[in-house]
Amino acid sequence: MVLRAWRALVEMVRLRRERSRDRYQLAAMTERELGDCGITRAEIEYELHKPRRRR
């Protein structure tokens, strides 16, 4: 049971790091690159400034 909880915690931390890295990579993209992806700068700003529990 402890091992299962530990694995779940490790997975949660991994996912949070991955999502954080993805958000900041999007924030570094140019307007043209964002347009190619179909994402606006406003959508990225919204994601970056949401409270952590809602991300």
mmCIF file of the N, C-alpha and C atoms, coordinates in Angstrom:
data_MODEL
# 
_entry.id   MODEL 
# 
loop_
_atom_site.group_PDB 
_atom_site.id 
_atom_site.type_symbol 
_atom_site.label_atom_id 
_atom_site.label_alt_id 
_atom_site.label_comp_id 
_atom_site.label_asym_id 
_atom_site.label_entity_id 
_atom_site.label_seq_id 
_atom_site.pdbx_PDB_ins_code 
_atom_site.Cartn_x 
_atom_site.Cartn_y 
_atom_site.Cartn_z 
_atom_site.occupancy 
_atom_site.B_iso_or_equiv 
_atom_site.pdbx_formal_charge 
_atom_site.auth_seq_id 
_atom_site.auth_comp_id 
_atom_site.auth_asym_id 
_atom_site.auth_atom_id 
_atom_site.pdbx_PDB_model_num 
ATOM 1   N N  . MET A 1 1  ? 0.819  -1.193 0.000   1.00 0.00 ? 1  MET A N  1 
ATOM 2   C CA . MET A 1 1  ? 0.000  0.000  0.000   1.00 0.00 ? 1  MET A CA 1 
ATOM 3   C C  . MET A 1 1  ? 0.862  1.255  0.000   1.00 0.00 ? 1  MET A C  1 
ATOM 4   N N  . VAL A 1 2  ? 1.920  1.263  0.776   1.00 0.00 ? 2  VAL A N  1 
ATOM 5   C CA . VAL A 1 2  ? 2.815  2.413  0.820   1.00 0.00 ? 2  VAL A CA 1 
ATOM 6   C C  . VAL A 1 2  ? 3.490  2.597  -0.536  1.00 0.00 ? 2  VAL A C  1 
ATOM 7   N N  . LEU A 1 3  ? 3.854  1.512  -1.164  1.00 0.00 ? 3  LEU A N  1 
ATOM 8   C CA . LEU A 1 3  ? 4.503  1.582  -2.470  1.00 0.00 ? 3  LEU A CA 1 
ATOM 9   C C  . LEU A 1 3  ? 3.560  2.188  -3.503  1.00 0.00 ? 3  LEU A C  1 
ATOM 10  N N  . ARG A 1 4  ? 2.300  1.810  -3.456  1.00 0.00 ? 4  ARG A N  1 
ATOM 11  C CA . ARG A 1 4  ? 1.306  2.347  -4.391  1.00 0.00 ? 4  ARG A CA 1 
ATOM 12  C C  . ARG A 1 4  ? 1.144  3.857  -4.190  1.00 0.00 ? 4  ARG A C  1 
ATOM 13  N N  . ALA A 1 5  ? 1.091  4.297  -2.944  1.00 0.00 ? 5  ALA A N  1 
ATOM 14  C CA . ALA A 1 5  ? 0.970  5.725  -2.641  1.00 0.00 ? 5  ALA A CA 1 
ATOM 15  C C  . ALA A 1 5  ? 2.205  6.475  -3.121  1.00 0.00 ? 5  ALA A C  1 
ATOM 16  N N  . TRP A 1 6  ? 3.372  5.884  -2.898  1.00 0.00 ? 6  TRP A N  1 
ATOM 17  C CA . TRP A 1 6  ? 4.620  6.510  -3.342  1.00 0.00 ? 6  TRP A CA 1 
ATOM 18  C C  . TRP A 1 6  ? 4.638  6.664  -4.866  1.00 0.00 ? 6  TRP A C  1 
ATOM 19  N N  . ARG A 1 7  ? 4.247  5.628  -5.586  1.00 0.00 ? 7  ARG A N  1 
ATOM 20  C CA . ARG A 1 7  ? 4.216  5.679  -7.052  1.00 0.00 ? 7  ARG A CA 1 
ATOM 21  C C  . ARG A 1 7  ? 3.231  6.738  -7.540  1.00 0.00 ? 7  ARG A C  1 
ATOM 22  N N  . ALA A 1 8  ? 2.081  6.837  -6.886  1.00 0.00 ? 8  ALA A N  1 
ATOM 23  C CA . ALA A 1 8  ? 1.084  7.847  -7.259  1.00 0.00 ? 8  ALA A CA 1 
ATOM 24  C C  . ALA A 1 8  ? 1.638  9.254  -7.043  1.00 0.00 ? 8  ALA A C  1 
ATOM 25  N N  . LEU A 1 9  ? 2.347  9.458  -5.950  1.00 0.00 ? 9  LEU A N  1 
ATOM 26  C CA . LEU A 1 9  ? 2.957  10.759 -5.671  1.00 0.00 ? 9  LEU A CA 1 
ATOM 27  C C  . LEU A 1 9  ? 4.016  11.099 -6.709  1.00 0.00 ? 9  LEU A C  1 
ATOM 28  N N  . VAL A 1 10 ? 4.863  10.145 -7.036  1.00 0.00 ? 10 VAL A N  1 
ATOM 29  C CA . VAL A 1 10 ? 5.905  10.360 -8.045  1.00 0.00 ? 10 VAL A CA 1 
ATOM 30  C C  . VAL A 1 10 ? 5.279  10.704 -9.393  1.00 0.00 ? 10 VAL A C  1 
ATOM 31  N N  . GLU A 1 11 ? 4.218  10.013 -9.772  1.00 0.00 ? 11 GLU A N  1 
ATOM 32  C CA . GLU A 1 11 ? 3.532  10.283 -11.035 1.00 0.00 ? 11 GLU A CA 1 
ATOM 33  C C  . GLU A 1 11 ? 2.903  11.673 -11.037 1.00 0.00 ? 11 GLU A C  1 
ATOM 34  N N  . MET A 1 12 ? 2.327  12.076 -9.921  1.00 0.00 ? 12 MET A N  1 
ATOM 35  C CA . MET A 1 12 ? 1.718  13.398 -9.819  1.00 0.00 ? 12 MET A CA 1 
ATOM 36  C C  . MET A 1 12 ? 2.772  14.491 -9.997  1.00 0.00 ? 12 MET A C  1 
ATOM 37  N N  . VAL A 1 13 ? 3.908  14.329 -9.369  1.00 0.00 ? 13 VAL A N  1 
ATOM 38  C CA . VAL A 1 13 ? 4.999  15.303 -9.497  1.00 0.00 ? 13 VAL A CA 1 
ATOM 39  C C  . VAL A 1 13 ? 5.507  15.339 -10.934 1.00 0.00 ? 13 VAL A C  1 
ATOM 40  N N  . ARG A 1 14 ? 5.641  14.192 -11.559 1.00 0.00 ? 14 ARG A N  1 
ATOM 41  C CA . ARG A 1 14 ? 6.102  14.133 -12.940 1.00 0.00 ? 14 ARG A CA 1 
ATOM 42  C C  . ARG A 1 14 ? 5.144  14.876 -13.875 1.00 0.00 ? 14 ARG A C  1 
ATOM 43  N N  . LEU A 1 15 ? 3.852  14.640 -13.698 1.00 0.00 ? 15 LEU A N  1 
ATOM 44  C CA . LEU A 1 15 ? 2.857  15.306 -14.532 1.00 0.00 ? 15 LEU A CA 1 
ATOM 45  C C  . LEU A 1 15 ? 2.864  16.821 -14.335 1.00 0.00 ? 15 LEU A C  1 
ATOM 46  N N  . ARG A 1 16 ? 2.987  17.259 -13.099 1.00 0.00 ? 16 ARG A N  1 
ATOM 47  C CA . ARG A 1 16 ? 3.020  18.707 -12.838 1.00 0.00 ? 16 ARG A CA 1 
ATOM 48  C C  . ARG A 1 16 ? 4.224  19.353 -13.498 1.00 0.00 ? 16 ARG A C  1 
ATOM 49  N N  . ARG A 1 17 ? 5.374  18.706 -13.421 1.00 0.00 ? 17 ARG A N  1 
ATOM 50  C CA . ARG A 1 17 ? 6.576  19.250 -14.055 1.00 0.00 ? 17 ARG A CA 1 
ATOM 51  C C  . ARG A 1 17 ? 6.424  19.308 -15.571 1.00 0.00 ? 17 ARG A C  1 
ATOM 52  N N  . GLU A 1 18 ? 5.876  18.254 -16.133 1.00 0.00 ? 18 GLU A N  1 
ATOM 53  C CA . GLU A 1 18 ? 5.684  18.195 -17.580 1.00 0.00 ? 18 GLU A CA 1 
ATOM 54  C C  . GLU A 1 18 ? 4.735  19.299 -18.048 1.00 0.00 ? 18 GLU A C  1 
ATOM 55  N N  . ARG A 1 19 ? 3.634  19.460 -17.348 1.00 0.00 ? 19 ARG A N  1 
ATOM 56  C CA . ARG A 1 19 ? 2.663  20.498 -17.721 1.00 0.00 ? 19 ARG A CA 1 
ATOM 57  C C  . ARG A 1 19 ? 3.242  21.889 -17.561 1.00 0.00 ? 19 ARG A C  1 
ATOM 58  N N  . SER A 1 20 ? 3.997  22.100 -16.507 1.00 0.00 ? 20 SER A N  1 
ATOM 59  C CA . SER A 1 20 ? 4.632  23.398 -16.301 1.00 0.00 ? 20 SER A CA 1 
ATOM 60  C C  . SER A 1 20 ? 5.602  23.703 -17.432 1.00 0.00 ? 20 SER A C  1 
ATOM 61  N N  . ARG A 1 21 ? 6.413  22.736 -17.788 1.00 0.00 ? 21 ARG A N  1 
ATOM 62  C CA . ARG A 1 21 ? 7.369  22.917 -18.883 1.00 0.00 ? 21 ARG A CA 1 
ATOM 63  C C  . ARG A 1 21 ? 6.638  23.227 -20.190 1.00 0.00 ? 21 ARG A C  1 
ATOM 64  N N  . ASP A 1 22 ? 5.557  22.525 -20.456 1.00 0.00 ? 22 ASP A N  1 
ATOM 65  C CA . ASP A 1 22 ? 4.779  22.760 -21.672 1.00 0.00 ? 22 ASP A CA 1 
ATOM 66  C C  . ASP A 1 22 ? 4.214  24.172 -21.708 1.00 0.00 ? 22 ASP A C  1 
ATOM 67  N N  . ARG A 1 23 ? 3.673  24.646 -20.587 1.00 0.00 ? 23 ARG A N  1 
ATOM 68  C CA . ARG A 1 23 ? 3.102  25.997 -20.553 1.00 0.00 ? 23 ARG A CA 1 
ATOM 69  C C  . ARG A 1 23 ? 4.155  27.051 -20.841 1.00 0.00 ? 23 ARG A C  1 
ATOM 70  N N  . TYR A 1 24 ? 5.321  26.900 -20.258 1.00 0.00 ? 24 TYR A N  1 
ATOM 71  C CA . TYR A 1 24 ? 6.355  27.908 -20.463 1.00 0.00 ? 24 TYR A CA 1 
ATOM 72  C C  . TYR A 1 24 ? 6.971  27.827 -21.853 1.00 0.00 ? 24 TYR A C  1 
ATOM 73  N N  . GLN A 1 25 ? 6.969  26.665 -22.456 1.00 0.00 ? 25 GLN A N  1 
ATOM 74  C CA . GLN A 1 25 ? 7.403  26.568 -23.853 1.00 0.00 ? 25 GLN A CA 1 
ATOM 75  C C  . GLN A 1 25 ? 6.411  27.284 -24.754 1.00 0.00 ? 25 GLN A C  1 
ATOM 76  N N  . LEU A 1 26 ? 5.138  27.135 -24.497 1.00 0.00 ? 26 LEU A N  1 
ATOM 77  C CA . LEU A 1 26 ? 4.124  27.862 -25.264 1.00 0.00 ? 26 LEU A CA 1 
ATOM 78  C C  . LEU A 1 26 ? 4.279  29.366 -25.086 1.00 0.00 ? 26 LEU A C  1 
ATOM 79  N N  . ALA A 1 27 ? 4.568  29.795 -23.879 1.00 0.00 ? 27 ALA A N  1 
ATOM 80  C CA . ALA A 1 27 ? 4.728  31.227 -23.613 1.00 0.00 ? 27 ALA A CA 1 
ATOM 81  C C  . ALA A 1 27 ? 5.907  31.813 -24.388 1.00 0.00 ? 27 ALA A C  1 
ATOM 82  N N  . ALA A 1 28 ? 6.889  31.000 -24.713 1.00 0.00 ? 28 ALA A N  1 
ATOM 83  C CA . ALA A 1 28 ? 8.077  31.473 -25.422 1.00 0.00 ? 28 ALA A CA 1 
ATOM 84  C C  . ALA A 1 28 ? 7.894  31.492 -26.940 1.00 0.00 ? 28 ALA A C  1 
ATOM 85  N N  . MET A 1 29 ? 6.789  30.957 -27.428 1.00 0.00 ? 29 MET A N  1 
ATOM 86  C CA . MET A 1 29 ? 6.576  30.875 -28.877 1.00 0.00 ? 29 MET A CA 1 
ATOM 87  C C  . MET A 1 29 ? 6.207  32.235 -29.465 1.00 0.00 ? 29 MET A C  1 
ATOM 88  N N  . THR A 1 30 ? 6.504  32.422 -30.756 1.00 0.00 ? 30 THR A N  1 
ATOM 89  C CA . THR A 1 30 ? 6.138  33.648 -31.463 1.00 0.00 ? 30 THR A CA 1 
ATOM 90  C C  . THR A 1 30 ? 4.660  33.598 -31.842 1.00 0.00 ? 30 THR A C  1 
ATOM 91  N N  . GLU A 1 31 ? 4.120  34.743 -32.226 1.00 0.00 ? 31 GLU A N  1 
ATOM 92  C CA . GLU A 1 31 ? 2.714  34.803 -32.637 1.00 0.00 ? 31 GLU A CA 1 
ATOM 93  C C  . GLU A 1 31 ? 2.462  33.890 -33.835 1.00 0.00 ? 31 GLU A C  1 
ATOM 94  N N  . ARG A 1 32 ? 3.402  33.828 -34.744 1.00 0.00 ? 32 ARG A N  1 
ATOM 95  C CA . ARG A 1 32 ? 3.240  32.978 -35.928 1.00 0.00 ? 32 ARG A CA 1 
ATOM 96  C C  . ARG A 1 32 ? 3.195  31.501 -35.529 1.00 0.00 ? 32 ARG A C  1 
ATOM 97  N N  . GLU A 1 33 ? 4.101  31.101 -34.651 1.00 0.00 ? 33 GLU A N  1 
ATOM 98  C CA . GLU A 1 33 ? 4.114  29.714 -34.186 1.00 0.00 ? 33 GLU A CA 1 
ATOM 99  C C  . GLU A 1 33 ? 2.815  29.366 -33.462 1.00 0.00 ? 33 GLU A C  1 
ATOM 100 N N  . LEU A 1 34 ? 2.331  30.303 -32.661 1.00 0.00 ? 34 LEU A N  1 
ATOM 101 C CA . LEU A 1 34 ? 1.075  30.074 -31.948 1.00 0.00 ? 34 LEU A CA 1 
ATOM 102 C C  . LEU A 1 34 ? -0.080 29.942 -32.928 1.00 0.00 ? 34 LEU A C  1 
ATOM 103 N N  . GLY A 1 35 ? -0.087 30.795 -33.951 1.00 0.00 ? 35 GLY A N  1 
ATOM 104 C CA . GLY A 1 35 ? -1.134 30.721 -34.957 1.00 0.00 ? 35 GLY A CA 1 
ATOM 105 C C  . GLY A 1 35 ? -1.137 29.383 -35.671 1.00 0.00 ? 35 GLY A C  1 
ATOM 106 N N  . ASP A 1 36 ? 0.046  28.851 -35.939 1.00 0.00 ? 36 ASP A N  1 
ATOM 107 C CA . ASP A 1 36 ? 0.150  27.539 -36.574 1.00 0.00 ? 36 ASP A CA 1 
ATOM 108 C C  . ASP A 1 36 ? -0.453 26.446 -35.691 1.00 0.00 ? 36 ASP A C  1 
ATOM 109 N N  . CYS A 1 37 ? -0.369 26.631 -34.383 1.00 0.00 ? 37 CYS A N  1 
ATOM 110 C CA . CYS A 1 37 ? -0.909 25.654 -33.428 1.00 0.00 ? 37 CYS A CA 1 
ATOM 111 C C  . CYS A 1 37 ? -2.384 25.908 -33.125 1.00 0.00 ? 37 CYS A C  1 
ATOM 112 N N  . GLY A 1 38 ? -2.888 27.074 -33.540 1.00 0.00 ? 38 GLY A N  1 
ATOM 113 C CA . GLY A 1 38 ? -4.280 27.406 -33.255 1.00 0.00 ? 38 GLY A CA 1 
ATOM 114 C C  . GLY A 1 38 ? -4.505 27.895 -31.837 1.00 0.00 ? 38 GLY A C  1 
ATOM 115 N N  . ILE A 1 39 ? -3.477 28.496 -31.242 1.00 0.00 ? 39 ILE A N  1 
ATOM 116 C CA . ILE A 1 39 ? -3.548 28.978 -29.865 1.00 0.00 ? 39 ILE A CA 1 
ATOM 117 C C  . ILE A 1 39 ? -3.288 30.481 -29.871 1.00 0.00 ? 39 ILE A C  1 
ATOM 118 N N  . THR A 1 40 ? -4.009 31.214 -29.045 1.00 0.00 ? 40 THR A N  1 
ATOM 119 C CA . THR A 1 40 ? -3.781 32.650 -28.948 1.00 0.00 ? 40 THR A CA 1 
ATOM 120 C C  . THR A 1 40 ? -2.920 32.964 -27.726 1.00 0.00 ? 40 THR A C  1 
ATOM 121 N N  . ARG A 1 41 ? -2.307 34.125 -27.754 1.00 0.00 ? 41 ARG A N  1 
ATOM 122 C CA . ARG A 1 41 ? -1.498 34.577 -26.626 1.00 0.00 ? 41 ARG A CA 1 
ATOM 123 C C  . ARG A 1 41 ? -2.384 34.715 -25.379 1.00 0.00 ? 41 ARG A C  1 
ATOM 124 N N  . ALA A 1 42 ? -3.620 35.148 -25.559 1.00 0.00 ? 42 ALA A N  1 
ATOM 125 C CA . ALA A 1 42 ? -4.532 35.325 -24.422 1.00 0.00 ? 42 ALA A CA 1 
ATOM 126 C C  . ALA A 1 42 ? -4.811 33.986 -23.736 1.00 0.00 ? 42 ALA A C  1 
ATOM 127 N N  . GLU A 1 43 ? -4.942 32.919 -24.504 1.00 0.00 ? 43 GLU A N  1 
ATOM 128 C CA . GLU A 1 43 ? -5.182 31.598 -23.911 1.00 0.00 ? 43 GLU A CA 1 
ATOM 129 C C  . GLU A 1 43 ? -3.993 31.153 -23.079 1.00 0.00 ? 43 GLU A C  1 
ATOM 130 N N  . ILE A 1 44 ? -2.798 31.438 -23.556 1.00 0.00 ? 44 ILE A N  1 
ATOM 131 C CA . ILE A 1 44 ? -1.591 31.068 -22.811 1.00 0.00 ? 44 ILE A CA 1 
ATOM 132 C C  . ILE A 1 44 ? -1.501 31.885 -21.529 1.00 0.00 ? 44 ILE A C  1 
ATOM 133 N N  . GLU A 1 45 ? -1.743 33.191 -21.620 1.00 0.00 ? 45 GLU A N  1 
ATOM 134 C CA . GLU A 1 45 ? -1.703 34.042 -20.434 1.00 0.00 ? 45 GLU A CA 1 
ATOM 135 C C  . GLU A 1 45 ? -2.715 33.567 -19.395 1.00 0.00 ? 45 GLU A C  1 
ATOM 136 N N  . TYR A 1 46 ? -3.892 33.193 -19.848 1.00 0.00 ? 46 TYR A N  1 
ATOM 137 C CA . TYR A 1 46 ? -4.919 32.686 -18.939 1.00 0.00 ? 46 TYR A CA 1 
ATOM 138 C C  . TYR A 1 46 ? -4.417 31.444 -18.207 1.00 0.00 ? 46 TYR A C  1 
ATOM 139 N N  . GLU A 1 47 ? -3.829 30.511 -18.939 1.00 0.00 ? 47 GLU A N  1 
ATOM 140 C CA . GLU A 1 47 ? -3.310 29.278 -18.330 1.00 0.00 ? 47 GLU A CA 1 
ATOM 141 C C  . GLU A 1 47 ? -2.175 29.565 -17.354 1.00 0.00 ? 47 GLU A C  1 
ATOM 142 N N  . LEU A 1 48 ? -1.290 30.480 -17.711 1.00 0.00 ? 48 LEU A N  1 
ATOM 143 C CA . LEU A 1 48 ? -0.142 30.772 -16.851 1.00 0.00 ? 48 LEU A CA 1 
ATOM 144 C C  . LEU A 1 48 ? -0.541 31.441 -15.544 1.00 0.00 ? 48 LEU A C  1 
ATOM 145 N N  . HIS A 1 49 ? -1.659 32.140 -15.537 1.00 0.00 ? 49 HIS A N  1 
ATOM 146 C CA . HIS A 1 49 ? -2.033 32.898 -14.343 1.00 0.00 ? 49 HIS A CA 1 
ATOM 147 C C  . HIS A 1 49 ? -3.205 32.298 -13.566 1.00 0.00 ? 49 HIS A C  1 
ATOM 148 N N  . LYS A 1 50 ? -3.631 31.105 -13.941 1.00 0.00 ? 50 LYS A N  1 
ATOM 149 C CA . LYS A 1 50 ? -4.664 30.429 -13.170 1.00 0.00 ? 50 LYS A CA 1 
ATOM 150 C C  . LYS A 1 50 ? -4.077 29.978 -11.840 1.00 0.00 ? 50 LYS A C  1 
ATOM 151 N N  . PRO A 1 51 ? -4.908 29.950 -10.817 1.00 0.00 ? 51 PRO A N  1 
ATOM 152 C CA . PRO A 1 51 ? -4.417 29.386 -9.546  1.00 0.00 ? 51 PRO A CA 1 
ATOM 153 C C  . PRO A 1 51 ? -3.981 27.941 -9.762  1.00 0.00 ? 51 PRO A C  1 
ATOM 154 N N  . ARG A 1 52 ? -2.970 27.500 -9.076  1.00 0.00 ? 52 ARG A N  1 
ATOM 155 C CA . ARG A 1 52 ? -2.391 26.172 -9.285  1.00 0.00 ? 52 ARG A CA 1 
ATOM 156 C C  . ARG A 1 52 ? -3.423 25.049 -9.193  1.00 0.00 ? 52 ARG A C  1 
ATOM 157 N N  . ARG A 1 53 ? -4.361 25.148 -8.283  1.00 0.00 ? 53 ARG A N  1 
ATOM 158 C CA . ARG A 1 53 ? -5.317 24.049 -8.103  1.00 0.00 ? 53 ARG A CA 1 
ATOM 159 C C  . ARG A 1 53 ? -6.240 23.885 -9.301  1.00 0.00 ? 53 ARG A C  1 
ATOM 160 N N  . ARG A 1 54 ? -6.360 24.876 -10.181 1.00 0.00 ? 54 ARG A N  1 
ATOM 161 C CA . ARG A 1 54 ? -7.242 24.795 -11.333 1.00 0.00 ? 54 ARG A CA 1 
ATOM 162 C C  . ARG A 1 54 ? -6.520 24.404 -12.602 1.00 0.00 ? 54 ARG A C  1 
ATOM 163 N N  . ARG A 1 55 ? -5.212 24.226 -12.570 1.00 0.00 ? 55 ARG A N  1 
ATOM 164 C CA . ARG A 1 55 ? -4.455 23.932 -13.789 1.00 0.00 ? 55 ARG A CA 1 
ATOM 165 C C  . ARG A 1 55 ? -4.608 22.535 -14.227 1.00 0.00 ? 55 ARG A C  1 
# 
